Each structure stands twice: as C-alpha cells, then as structure tokens.
Amino acid sequence: MERRRVGLGYLTVQALQDTPLLAKGERVRAHEFHWSRLEGSLPPERVAFQVEEHPGRREGFAEGNFLASYAHMHFGARPDLAPRFVGACAAWAGGR
C-alpha cells in the first residue's frame, strides 16, 4: 500500500491471452483506481493485458478461469462482456 494513489483514470487494455472475459487480442475500455502496487513481477505467460496508452506497461494476472487486475472493465463499452462472464460462471459451476 502506498500513501498516495498509484493509479486513477481510464485506459484501454488489450488481452495478451484468453481470459473469462476477453479472447487474446480483444480490447476494452477500463478504469483504474488503486492505492497499492504489485511488488515483484509476474510470469510473462500469466500477464493478462497490455495497456494501450502506455506502451510496455503490462497489467493483470490470468490463469485458467482466474483473472485479477487493477483495470476494471467497462461493461457498458462492451455489452457482450456480461453474458461472457455469466457463461464462464455457468461453465465453471457445471464442471464442479
């Protein structure tokens, strides 16, 4: 945790791998607001997104049906994301 806000604002992320919400290569608008910072680095094959406004900035962690990110996706910008999320939840619940 930091004493000052680390991230605030809108950004566009591009998926670097398939996630429960986006297929590799897809883009979505997102918002970030956070006071913490990741210490260390993620394995390159687990990084979820490239932030388009900041070349070289990677964001988020994805593995299987798990996705964690400071980028809060804007479902209004991509109405197809809500049904994808519900479908991913249903698929997970059906496979338990």
C-alpha contacts under 8 A as a table, 3 or more apart, distances in Angstrom:
res1	aa1	res2	aa2	distance
1	M	35	W	5.85
1	M	36	S	4.20
1	M	37	R	6.50
2	E	5	R	6.89
2	E	6	V	7.30
2	E	35	W	5.57
2	E	36	S	5.61
2	E	37	R	7.34
3	R	35	W	7.33
4	R	35	W	6.35
5	R	8	L	7.30
5	R	33	F	7.58
5	R	34	H	5.99
5	R	35	W	4.46
5	R	36	S	7.64
6	V	33	F	7.68
6	V	34	H	5.86
6	V	35	W	5.14
6	V	36	S	6.55
6	V	37	R	7.07
7	G	32	E	5.96
7	G	33	F	5.23
7	G	34	H	5.34
7	G	35	W	6.97
8	L	31	H	7.35
8	L	32	E	5.14
8	L	33	F	4.46
8	L	34	H	6.84
9	G	31	H	5.59
9	G	32	E	5.54
9	G	33	F	6.83
10	Y	29	R	7.09
10	Y	30	A	5.70
10	Y	31	H	4.40
10	Y	32	E	6.46
11	L	29	R	5.81
11	L	30	A	5.35
11	L	31	H	6.10
11	L	32	E	7.72
11	L	51	V	6.90
11	L	52	E	7.29
11	L	53	E	6.53
11	L	71	A	7.93
12	T	27	R	6.70
12	T	28	V	5.60
12	T	29	R	4.42
12	T	30	A	5.86
12	T	51	V	5.95
12	T	52	E	5.62
12	T	53	E	6.85
13	V	27	R	5.54
13	V	28	V	5.68
13	V	29	R	6.52
13	V	30	A	7.08
13	V	49	F	5.72
13	V	50	Q	5.52
13	V	51	V	4.60
13	V	52	E	5.84
13	V	71	A	7.90
14	Q	24	K	7.66
14	Q	25	G	5.81
14	Q	26	E	5.55
14	Q	27	R	4.31
14	Q	28	V	6.75
14	Q	49	F	5.29
14	Q	50	Q	5.23
14	Q	51	V	6.57
14	Q	52	E	7.00
15	A	18	D	6.87
15	A	19	T	7.72
15	A	22	L	6.38
15	A	23	A	6.53
15	A	24	K	4.85
15	A	25	G	5.13
15	A	26	E	5.60
15	A	27	R	6.44
15	A	48	A	5.79
15	A	49	F	4.59
15	A	50	Q	6.62
16	L	24	K	5.21
16	L	25	G	6.16
16	L	47	V	7.00
16	L	48	A	5.46
16	L	49	F	5.19
16	L	50	Q	6.64
17	Q	23	A	6.52
17	Q	24	K	4.27
17	Q	25	G	7.34
17	Q	47	V	7.89
17	Q	48	A	6.13
17	Q	49	F	7.74
17	Q	62	A	7.90
18	D	21	L	7.94
18	D	22	L	5.99
18	D	23	A	4.30
18	D	24	K	4.66
19	T	22	L	5.24
19	T	23	A	6.09
19	T	24	K	7.60
19	T	48	A	7.60
19	T	62	A	6.53
19	T	63	E	7.67
19	T	64	G	7.25
19	T	65	N	6.79
19	T	66	F	7.71
19	T	67	L	6.84
20	P	23	A	7.93
20	P	65	N	5.85
20	P	66	F	7.58
20	P	67	L	7.42
20	P	84	R	7.04
20	P	85	F	6.36
20	P	88	A	5.87
21	L	81	L	5.87
21	L	84	R	5.92
21	L	85	F	5.91
22	L	26	E	5.99
22	L	27	R	7.69
22	L	81	L	7.68
23	A	26	E	5.67
28	V	73	M	6.73
28	V	74	H	7.28
28	V	77	A	7.09
28	V	78	R	6.87
29	R	73	M	6.16
29	R	74	H	5.82
29	R	77	A	6.50
30	A	71	A	5.50
30	A	72	H	5.12
30	A	73	M	4.21
30	A	74	H	5.19
31	H	71	A	5.54
31	H	72	H	5.09
31	H	73	M	6.53
31	H	74	H	7.21
32	E	70	Y	5.66
32	E	71	A	5.01
32	E	72	H	6.02
33	F	70	Y	7.25
34	H	70	Y	7.06
38	L	41	S	7.48
42	L	46	R	6.66
42	L	47	V	6.48
42	L	61	F	7.41
43	P	46	R	5.43
43	P	47	V	6.79
44	P	47	V	5.49
46	R	61	F	5.51
46	R	62	A	5.31
46	R	63	E	6.20
47	V	58	R	6.67
47	V	59	E	6.42
47	V	60	G	5.70
47	V	61	F	4.86
47	V	62	A	6.21
48	A	58	R	7.53
48	A	59	E	6.15
48	A	60	G	4.90
48	A	61	F	5.04
48	A	62	A	5.22
48	A	67	L	7.63
48	A	69	S	7.99
49	F	58	R	5.66
49	F	59	E	5.03
49	F	60	G	6.11
50	Q	55	P	7.60
50	Q	56	G	7.14
50	Q	57	R	6.06
50	Q	58	R	4.70
50	Q	59	E	6.18
51	V	54	H	5.57
51	V	55	P	6.68
51	V	56	G	7.58
51	V	57	R	5.66
51	V	58	R	6.10
51	V	59	E	6.79
52	E	55	P	6.01
54	H	57	R	5.54
59	E	69	S	6.51
59	E	70	Y	7.31
59	E	71	A	7.53
60	G	67	L	7.23
60	G	68	A	5.50
60	G	69	S	4.02
60	G	70	Y	6.64
60	G	71	A	7.48
61	F	66	F	7.93
61	F	67	L	5.78
61	F	68	A	5.22
61	F	69	S	6.34
62	A	65	N	7.57
62	A	66	F	5.59
62	A	67	L	4.53
62	A	68	A	6.54
63	E	66	F	5.29
63	E	67	L	6.73
65	N	88	A	7.68
65	N	92	W	7.93
69	S	72	H	7.15
74	H	77	A	5.46
74	H	78	R	6.90
75	F	78	R	5.03
75	F	79	P	5.52
75	F	80	D	7.69
75	F	81	L	5.94
75	F	82	A	6.54
76	G	79	P	5.54
78	R	81	L	5.80
79	P	82	A	6.32
79	P	83	P	7.94
80	D	83	P	5.81
80	D	84	R	6.42
81	L	84	R	5.00
81	L	85	F	6.09
82	A	85	F	5.10
82	A	86	V	6.29
83	P	86	V	5.04
83	P	87	G	5.96
84	R	87	G	4.96
84	R	88	A	6.07
85	F	88	A	5.10
85	F	89	C	6.25
86	V	89	C	5.09
86	V	90	A	6.13
87	G	90	A	5.03
87	G	91	A	6.04
88	A	91	A	5.09
88	A	92	W	6.18
89	C	92	W	5.15
89	C	93	A	6.11
90	A	93	A	5.06
90	A	94	G	5.96
91	A	94	G	5.12
91	A	95	G	6.21
92	W	95	G	5.21
92	W	96	R	6.52
93	A	96	R	5.47
